[in-house]
Amino acid sequence: MEIDGKVFSIPSPIQTAMLIKNAGTNYNKDILNEPSRATNYSTNFKKAINLGVYGADLGYVTMYDQTQDAISYLTAVKSLGDNLGVSSAFDLELVERFEKNIGNQDSLLVLVSDAYKSSDRYLKNNQQNDVGGLILAGGWVESLYFATNTAEATGNKEVIKRIGEQKTTLYNLIKLLTPYYSKPEFTSLIDNLMELNEIYEKVESTYTFIKPTVDAAKKTTTINSTTEVNITKEQLKAITEKVMKIRIDIIS
């Protein structure tokens, strides 16, 4: 993502959902934000950040082939998208395509990805980078919440490594949101992310960039860069607790 000449790298929520499923974790609806809450969000801040949350939830339920839940989350995403003025990304045609492809996981994941790319383009073209940043933040926090829950339940090393790798992503996210720090709702969110960053500063990680592989036919990008992570149990526990607090603030 490029804003004002700066490039920000935020991993797709679908990447994390795929890793969690591959770790052998069963589908857990309890870790998702209830779709019915979508009507409770009255400010643009809450709508935008929870659009990101629901996008991550939609990726998660799709990954587990939970078709009925997927339709519920798509409806929540579309509702918030309409309210924010990004309905062109989540239009009736998308909903119809989604319903027609129920049972075809690969097609559904492409549709989710296409919708968010369309939304991102719309926001940048209309100088709504603050809204775009909030959508990314919501999706990232929700995905990290999934990962910390899975790590706590299973101790899966790959999931724990993915949590540690978010050190760089968090730094990018804070840079992306900081221009809006003077706005009250942003202030609280950024302060919370800065506190999480203080915990991450103690996590040892070494990042090596390797050019990603793009498959145009399948519309996929494979991230080849590697990160070596050394994260202690105490650091993981502190991250888990802080992420839970941030997530509660976001969805409340």
C-alpha positions as CSV (number, residue, x, y, z in Angstrom):
1,M,0.0,0.0,0.0
2,E,1.4,3.4,-1.0
3,I,0.3,6.6,0.7
4,D,1.9,10.0,0.2
5,G,4.9,8.4,-1.5
6,K,5.5,5.9,1.4
7,V,5.0,2.2,1.0
8,F,3.3,0.3,3.9
9,S,3.4,-3.5,4.1
10,I,0.4,-5.0,6.0
11,P,-0.2,-8.8,5.5
12,S,-3.6,-10.0,4.3
13,P,-5.9,-11.4,7.1
14,I,-6.4,-14.4,4.8
15,Q,-2.7,-15.3,5.2
16,T,-3.2,-15.6,9.0
17,A,-6.5,-17.5,8.7
18,M,-4.8,-20.0,6.4
19,L,-1.9,-20.5,8.8
20,I,-4.3,-21.1,11.7
21,K,-6.3,-23.7,9.8
22,N,-3.1,-25.4,8.6
23,A,-2.1,-25.6,12.3
24,G,-4.9,-28.1,12.7
25,T,-7.1,-25.7,14.7
26,N,-10.9,-26.3,14.6
27,Y,-13.3,-23.6,13.5
28,N,-14.2,-21.4,16.5
29,K,-17.1,-19.0,16.0
30,D,-16.6,-17.6,19.5
31,I,-13.5,-15.7,18.5
32,L,-15.4,-13.7,15.8
33,N,-17.1,-10.4,16.2
34,E,-20.9,-10.9,16.0
35,P,-22.3,-9.7,12.6
36,S,-25.3,-8.2,14.4
37,R,-23.0,-5.7,16.1
38,A,-22.5,-3.9,12.7
39,T,-25.6,-1.8,13.3
40,N,-24.2,-0.5,16.6
41,Y,-21.3,1.3,15.1
42,S,-22.4,4.9,14.6
43,T,-19.2,6.9,13.9
44,N,-17.1,6.7,10.8
45,F,-14.1,5.6,12.9
46,K,-16.0,2.6,14.4
47,K,-17.5,1.7,11.0
48,A,-14.1,1.8,9.2
49,I,-12.1,-0.1,11.8
50,N,-14.9,-2.8,12.2
51,L,-15.1,-3.1,8.5
52,G,-11.5,-4.3,8.7
53,V,-12.5,-6.6,11.6
54,Y,-15.4,-8.1,9.7
55,G,-13.2,-8.5,6.6
56,A,-10.8,-10.7,8.7
57,D,-13.7,-12.6,10.1
58,L,-15.1,-13.1,6.5
59,G,-11.7,-14.5,5.5
60,Y,-11.6,-16.8,8.5
61,V,-15.1,-18.3,8.0
62,T,-14.5,-18.7,4.3
63,M,-11.2,-20.6,5.0
64,Y,-13.2,-23.0,7.1
65,D,-16.0,-23.4,4.5
66,Q,-18.6,-22.0,6.9
67,T,-20.9,-20.9,4.1
68,Q,-23.9,-19.6,6.1
69,D,-21.6,-17.6,8.4
70,A,-19.8,-16.3,5.4
71,I,-23.0,-14.8,4.0
72,S,-23.7,-13.2,7.4
73,Y,-20.3,-11.6,7.5
74,L,-20.5,-10.5,3.9
75,T,-23.8,-8.8,4.8
76,A,-22.1,-7.0,7.7
77,V,-19.2,-5.9,5.5
78,K,-21.6,-4.6,2.8
79,S,-23.6,-2.7,5.4
80,L,-20.6,-0.9,6.8
81,G,-19.2,-0.4,3.3
82,D,-22.5,1.3,2.2
83,N,-22.4,3.5,5.3
84,L,-18.8,4.6,4.6
85,G,-19.5,5.2,0.9
86,V,-17.4,2.3,-0.4
87,S,-20.4,0.4,-1.6
88,S,-18.9,0.1,-5.1
89,A,-16.5,-2.4,-3.7
90,F,-19.3,-4.5,-2.0
91,D,-22.1,-4.1,-4.5
92,L,-25.0,-6.4,-5.3
93,E,-23.0,-8.1,-8.1
94,L,-20.3,-9.2,-5.6
95,V,-23.0,-10.6,-3.2
96,E,-24.5,-12.6,-6.0
97,R,-21.1,-13.9,-7.2
98,F,-20.3,-14.9,-3.6
99,E,-23.6,-16.8,-3.3
100,K,-23.1,-18.5,-6.6
101,N,-19.6,-19.7,-5.6
102,I,-20.6,-21.1,-2.2
103,G,-18.7,-24.3,-1.9
104,N,-15.8,-23.1,-4.0
105,Q,-13.3,-21.9,-1.5
106,D,-10.7,-20.7,-3.9
107,S,-13.3,-18.5,-5.8
108,L,-14.6,-17.1,-2.5
109,L,-11.2,-16.1,-1.3
110,V,-10.5,-14.3,-4.6
111,L,-13.8,-12.5,-4.3
112,V,-13.0,-11.3,-0.8
113,S,-9.5,-10.2,-1.9
114,D,-11.0,-8.4,-5.0
115,A,-13.5,-6.5,-2.8
116,Y,-10.8,-5.2,-0.5
117,K,-8.5,-4.2,-3.4
118,S,-11.5,-2.3,-4.9
119,S,-12.2,-0.6,-1.6
120,D,-8.5,0.3,-1.2
121,R,-8.5,1.9,-4.7
122,Y,-11.7,3.9,-4.0
123,L,-10.4,5.3,-0.7
124,K,-7.0,6.3,-2.1
125,N,-8.6,7.9,-5.2
126,N,-11.0,9.9,-3.0
127,Q,-8.2,11.0,-0.5
128,Q,-9.7,9.0,2.4
129,N,-6.4,7.5,3.6
130,D,-7.6,7.8,7.2
131,V,-10.5,5.4,6.5
132,G,-8.2,3.1,4.5
133,G,-5.8,3.0,7.4
134,L,-8.5,2.1,9.9
135,I,-9.8,-0.8,7.7
136,L,-6.2,-2.1,7.6
137,A,-5.8,-1.7,11.4
138,G,-9.1,-3.5,12.2
139,G,-8.2,-6.4,9.9
140,W,-4.7,-6.6,11.4
141,V,-5.8,-6.5,15.0
142,E,-8.5,-9.2,14.4
143,S,-6.0,-11.5,12.6
144,L,-3.5,-11.1,15.4
145,Y,-6.3,-11.8,17.9
146,F,-7.0,-15.1,16.0
147,A,-3.3,-15.9,16.1
148,T,-2.8,-15.2,19.8
149,N,-5.8,-17.4,20.7
150,T,-4.5,-20.2,18.6
151,A,-1.0,-19.9,20.1
152,E,-2.5,-20.0,23.6
153,A,-4.6,-23.1,22.8
154,T,-2.1,-25.1,20.8
155,G,1.5,-23.7,21.3
156,N,2.0,-24.1,17.5
157,K,5.5,-22.8,16.7
158,E,4.5,-21.5,13.2
159,V,1.7,-19.5,14.6
160,I,3.9,-18.1,17.4
161,K,6.5,-17.2,14.8
162,R,3.8,-15.3,12.8
163,I,2.9,-13.4,15.9
164,G,6.6,-12.4,16.4
165,E,6.8,-11.4,12.7
166,Q,4.2,-8.7,13.3
167,K,6.8,-6.5,15.0
168,T,7.6,-4.9,11.6
169,T,3.9,-4.7,10.6
170,L,2.9,-2.9,13.8
171,Y,5.7,-0.3,13.2
172,N,4.3,0.3,9.7
173,L,0.7,0.5,11.0
174,I,1.7,3.1,13.6
175,K,3.4,5.2,10.9
176,L,0.3,4.9,8.7
177,L,-2.0,6.2,11.4
178,T,0.1,8.8,13.1
179,P,-0.8,11.7,10.8
180,Y,-4.3,11.5,12.3
181,Y,-3.2,11.4,15.9
182,S,-4.9,14.7,16.8
183,K,-8.3,13.1,16.1
184,P,-9.6,11.9,19.6
185,E,-10.6,8.3,18.5
186,F,-7.3,7.9,16.7
187,T,-5.4,9.1,19.7
188,S,-6.6,6.3,21.9
189,L,-6.0,3.6,19.2
190,I,-2.5,4.9,18.4
191,D,-1.6,5.1,22.1
192,N,-2.7,1.4,22.5
193,L,-0.7,0.4,19.5
194,M,2.3,2.3,20.8
195,E,2.0,0.3,24.1
196,L,1.9,-2.9,22.1
197,N,4.9,-1.7,20.2
198,E,6.8,-1.3,23.5
199,I,6.2,-5.0,24.2
200,Y,7.3,-5.9,20.7
201,E,10.5,-3.9,21.0
202,K,11.8,-6.7,23.3
203,V,11.1,-9.4,20.7
204,E,14.3,-10.3,18.7
205,S,13.7,-10.5,15.0
206,T,15.8,-10.5,11.8
207,Y,14.0,-9.7,8.5
208,T,15.4,-10.7,5.1
209,F,13.6,-9.3,2.0
210,I,13.1,-11.7,-0.9
211,K,11.1,-10.5,-3.9
212,P,7.5,-11.9,-3.8
213,T,6.2,-14.3,-6.5
214,V,3.1,-13.1,-8.4
215,D,0.8,-15.5,-10.2
216,A,-1.4,-13.3,-12.4
217,A,-3.6,-16.2,-13.5
218,K,-4.5,-17.2,-10.0
219,K,-4.4,-13.6,-8.7
220,T,-2.1,-14.6,-5.9
221,T,1.1,-13.1,-4.5
222,T,3.4,-15.4,-2.5
223,I,5.5,-13.7,0.2
224,N,9.0,-15.1,0.1
225,S,10.7,-12.8,2.6
226,T,11.8,-14.5,5.8
227,T,11.9,-13.4,9.4
228,E,13.8,-15.1,12.2
229,V,12.0,-14.6,15.5
230,N,13.0,-15.2,19.2
231,I,9.9,-14.6,21.4
232,T,9.7,-15.6,25.0
233,K,6.6,-17.0,26.8
234,E,6.4,-13.9,28.9
235,Q,6.5,-11.7,25.8
236,L,3.9,-13.8,24.1
237,K,1.6,-13.6,27.1
238,A,2.0,-9.8,27.3
239,I,1.2,-9.5,23.5
240,T,-1.8,-11.7,23.9
241,E,-3.2,-9.7,26.8
242,K,-2.6,-6.3,25.1
243,V,-4.1,-7.5,21.8
244,M,-7.2,-8.7,23.6
245,K,-7.6,-5.2,25.2
246,I,-7.2,-3.4,21.9
247,R,-9.7,-5.7,20.2
248,I,-12.3,-5.2,23.0
249,D,-11.9,-1.4,22.6
250,I,-12.4,-1.7,18.8
251,I,-15.5,-3.9,18.7
252,S,-17.3,-2.4,21.8
